[in-house]
Amino acid sequence: MHEPRKTILCFSHLSWDRKLFQRPQQLMSRFSEKFNVLFVNIPSFRQSFTDLFRKKKLYSYNVSESLVIYSPFTLPTIQNKISLMVKLNRFLLLFLVRKKLEKLKFDNPVLWIYHPRYVYTIGKFREKLIVYDCMDDYTSLLSIYEDRGRNEAEEKELFGMADISFAGGYSIADLKKSSGEHIHVFPSAVDISHFYKVFSENLEVPDDVRDIPHPILGYWGAIDDRLDHELLQKIAVKCPEWSIVLLGPLIDHRGEKASYLKQKEFKNIFWLGAKDYSLLPNYAKAFDVCLNPFVLTREGVHLSPTKTLEYLATGKPVVSTPITDVVRFYDGIVKIAAGADEFIMTIKKTLEEDNELMMQKRIEYTTGRTWDNTAEKMGRLISDTIISKGEGHNK
């Protein structure tokens, strides 16, 4: 007889169906091949309200037989600052998720948490294991919805209660090591077969980028406070013959740093909005150089950008600001530059000197650094820990 499938109950701060298909989606889609997975989106009253008027309800749906996406109903709050409503929503979330697990017959899950705000869910689902996958430094991110002090306190508590702690990069692990006894580092990986599509002759360049003048400097990902907007503007002014193409959702909480994109101040900066993950190889085909233009403040310096390996898998050259993990692990593969003048000089040199041999070197670097391999190693660690703990959670 086959052993019944174990369950993963994943609380994510990133909704499954957002345009950015990132670490939570990559991992949970792979875990669903061996586990039952209930992926809980961050509760949103706007989404709950909108769903009331849809013919096809989106609050709960199956990606596959073993992967269920769930968006629990939530009551409205004002930027999470009405304490009574926040408490009610926590109670509501626990109640609805329990009911959902019962309906699906998913028992004794591995509780997988992506954000410290979910620390209150620990011990509420008869979980057999607690996993914290720390993919960002939540204690540094600026947001009207985030409280740094609260995030820091909740994260410290979460590290203390987790049976397994993962980190999305070595820089984040080093930053957090005082909070966790042991952190297993699993850097961002790549779906190689997806990005190899760029080499297909039949792959079409999308209409909205087809007529943009070359050379094109391309970026995809969230457009938020971690991006060095001042750097991008300086490049645009000093090199008007270059086109800067940005793909991704605009997340500008204070409405200041990225206002130039909405106002279209620069004729050679093209913000094309969020694009589906499936289309990234199409856009990469149009790029001449890919960018990692992140700030060197705490908001950006501890990143381990998923996009770096994605860029490299397309064979395109990459120029990055000297964020810690990129400098540490991509030496000789990614060009590093600090400041606008050095960035421009590096891009010019890259455009002039890039060749087939360098392209092949970039592609080869991605070999083995796949989400499949990462999920397999994580899965083994989870299974071994469950066996060593025995059934049930004793903390």
N, C-alpha and C positions, 0 to 999 in steps of 0.2 A: 504493500500500500504506500501511496505517496504521502509524504508529510504535508499537512495543510499549509497553505500559503500564510506567511506572516503578513502583518499589516503595518504600513507606515502612515501615520497621521502627521501631515506637514502643514505647519502654520507659516505662511509666507507673507512678507511685506510687499511682494511684487505680484500683481495679478497675473494669472496664467495667460490670459489673452491679450496682454499689452504687447505692443509691437516689438519690444526688446525681448528676445528669447534668450534668457540668461541662465546663470548657474542653477537656480531652483528648477526651472523647466527642463534644462538639459539632464540634470541628475534624476529627477522624478520620472521623466519619461522612460529612462533606462531602468530604474528600480522597478517600474511597473511590470517588467518582463518576469520578475521573480517574486515580487511582493504585490499585495493589494495596496493601492495608494489612494488615500483621500487627501486631496490638495485643497486647503482652505485659503481662499483669497482674503486679502485685507478687507474687512467689512466697510461698505460704503452705502450711506443712505441714498445718495443720488442714484447709484446702480440699482438698489432695491426698489426705489420709487419708479425708475424707468422700466424695470422689468414687469411692473404691474400692467403696463400698456402694450407689452410685446405679445404677439401671438405665440411665438416660440420662446418659452421662458429660458433664460440663461443663468438663473441662480444655481442650477445644478445640471450638469451634463457629463456624459462619458466621452473621454478622448479615446479610450479603449475599454474592453471589458473589465480590466483591472485598474484603470486610472480614472477617478471621478473628481471633477472640479466642482467645488461648492462655495457659494457666496452667501453666507448667512445674512438674514435680515438684520438691520441695525436701525436704531433710532437716531434722529438728527442731533448733532452737537455743534457748537461753534468752535471750530479749530481745536476740538478735544478739550475745551476749557470749562465745560459745565460738569462739575464733578459728579453730581447725581446721575446724569445721563451716561457718563462714562462708566460708572459702576453698574448701572442697569444693562448697558450694552455688554459688559463683561459677563454678567449673569446670563444674558440672552445668548451670547456666543457659546458658552459652555453647554447650556441646555440644548440648543439646536444641533450642535455638533455631536453631542451624545446620542440624540435621536437619529441623526443621520448614520452614525456608526451602527446603531442597533438595526436600522432598516437594511443596511448593506450587509449585516452580519459580519462586520469587521471587529474582531475581539482583541483585547490586550495589545494595543499597537505599540510600535516604536514611535515615540513622540519626537518629531523632528522640528526644531525651532530655528527660524531665520532672523528673528529680531528680538531684542531684550523685552520689548513691550509684552511679549507672550509668556513671560515667566510665570504669570498667575495661572496658566493652564496646567502647570506641573502638578501631578498627583490627582488630577480630576478625571482621568480616563483609564484607570487601572493599567497604565502603560508598563511594559516590561523593560523599557530602556528609554533614556533621555539623550537626545543628540542636539548639540548646538553647533550649527554651521555658520561661523562668523565670516561673512564675505565682504564686509565693509566696516569701517570705523564709525559706528553709529554715534559715538560720543563726540565726534567732531563735525558732523553734518549740520548745516544750517537749514532750518525749516520752521515755518510758523506752526507746524504740527508737532515738532520735536522739542523736547526739553533735555538739554545736554546733561544736566545734573541727574535727572530721573533715569535717563538712558544708562548713565554710568553706574548708578546704584543697582538698577535692575540687571545690567549685564554682569556685574560682580556676583550677584546672587545666582544668576543663571550658570555662570562658569562653575560655581560651587556645587550646584545641584546636578549638572550634566554628568552622565556616565561616560560620554565621549564628546570631546570638543574638536571640531575641525576649524581650520583657517584657510581662507582663499589665497593666501600668499605668506611668504616668510616675513615680510615687513609687518603685516598685521599680527602674526604670531608673536614676533619679538615685542611688539607694542603691548600685547595682552598677556604676556607670559606671567606677570605678577598676579593676574586674576585667576588663571587656570593652572592646575597642577601639571597637566600635560596636554599639549595641543598638537594634534596631528595635522600636518600641513599638506593640503592638496590644492596646488595652484590651479588656476583656470586652465581649461583644456580646449579642444577644438573638435568639431565634427568634420574630419578631413574630406570625406566623400562629398559633403555638401559644398564646400568651398572649391573643390577641384572642378566643379561645374564651369568655373570661369574659363577653362581651357577648351570648352566645347565650341566648335565653330557655329553651332546652331543657337547658342545663347545670345539673346538680343539685349542690347543696351536700352534701358528705359527711355521713353520719350522725353521726360523732363530733364534729362542730363545729356541727351544726344547732341544737342546744338550748343552746349556750353563750350567756350573756347578752351583749348589745351595750352599749357599743361594744367591738369586738374589735380589739386591737392584735396584728398578725400578723408572724411571722418564719418564714422557711424557710432551711435550710442546716445546716452542721455546728454542733453545740452543743459548743464546745470552749473552750480557754483564751483565745481571741481575743474571745469574747463577754463583755460587761460584766455579769456575773451580779449584782454588787452593785447596779448601776443598775436592773436588772429587779426585784430584790427591793424596793428603795425605792419604785419606782412602784407595785408591788402593795400595799404597806402604806399609802401616802399616798392611793391612789385605788382603794379596794376595789370601787367600782362598775364599774371597767374590767376586762375580761378580756384576759389576755396568752396568746396561743396560739403555741406553739413547735413547728415541724415539722422533724424532722431527726434523724440519729443522734447519740447522746450519746457524745462522745469526751473523757472526763475522765480523763486519764492518772494524775493524782495522787489522784483520788477525793475531792476536797474541794470545789472551787468549785461544782460542779453537784449536790452531794448533796441539796440542797433539792428538786430535781425528782423524784428517786427516792422521797424521803420524803414528798412531797406536802405540804410545810409550808404552802403558800399556796393557799387555796381558789380564788383567781382567776388562778392560773397553771396553764395546761393544756399539758403536754408530751404530744403525741399520737404521738410516735415518728417514724421515717423514713417518708416517703411517696414513692410513685413520681412521677417527673417528669411523667408524663402527667396526674396529678391536681392539679398546682399551680394551674391556672386555677380548678378547682372550689373549692379552699380560698380562693383570692384573692377569689372572689365573696362569701365570708362576712366578709372583713376590712373594717374601716372605715379603719384606718391601718396602713401597713406600716413595719417597724422595721429600722434598721441599728444595733444597739446594741453597737458594738465598743469595746474598750478602747483607750486612747490611748498605751499602752506600745508598744514595738517589735513585739510580737506582732500588734497590730492596726492600728497607725497607717499602715502601708504597703500595706494591702489596697486592691484595686480590685474591690469585690464584684460578682460577676456578677448577683446578685439585684437590684441597684439598677435596672438597665434592665428586668429581668423585672417588678418591681413597677410601674414606670412604664408598661409596655406594657398593664397591666391598667387603667390610669387611676386607680389608687389613690394617695392622698397618701403621701409617704414622709418620715419623720423619722429623722435620722441623727446620730450623734456626729460631731465634726469631724475625721474621718480625711482625710488629705491629698488623695487623688484625688477624693473626693466634694465637698469644699469647692472644689477647683480647677475641676471640670468640670460641676457640677450646680447652680451658683449660680442662684437664682430658680426652680429646678425641685424640688429637694429641700430640705426645711426642716432647718437645722442647729441643734443644741442641745448644750451641754456641761453635765454635772451633772444630777442628778435634778430639781431644782426647775425649771431652764430647760427640761428635756425635758418635764416635765409641763405647764408653761405653754404650750409650743409645740404639744403634742398637743391641749390644750384649745382653743387658738386655731384649729388646723386643723379640728377637729371642728365648730366653730361657723361658720367662714367658707368652708369648701370649697364649690365650685360647679362647674357644668357647664363653664364657660370654663376654669377651672384644670385640670379633668380632661382636656380636649381638648389643652391646652398640654403636659401630661405625655406624652400619647400621641404627639403630633407630634414630641416630642424624640427618640423612639426611631427615627424614620424614617431609614433608611440605615445605622443602627448594628446591622447584622445579622451573624450568623455566616457567612452566604453571602458577603457582601462581604469579610469578614475573611479567609476561606479563599481566596477568589479572589486577593486582594492578596498573601497569603503564598505562594500557589502560583506566581504570576508571579515573585516574588523568588527562589524556589527554582530555577525553570527557568532564569532568567537567570544565576544563580550557577553552575549546573551547566555551562551553555554556556561561561561565562567561564573556568571551571576546566579544561574538557576532561574526557574520560573518565578515571575512576580518581581515587583520593585520594592526593595527593602529600605530605601532612603527615607 
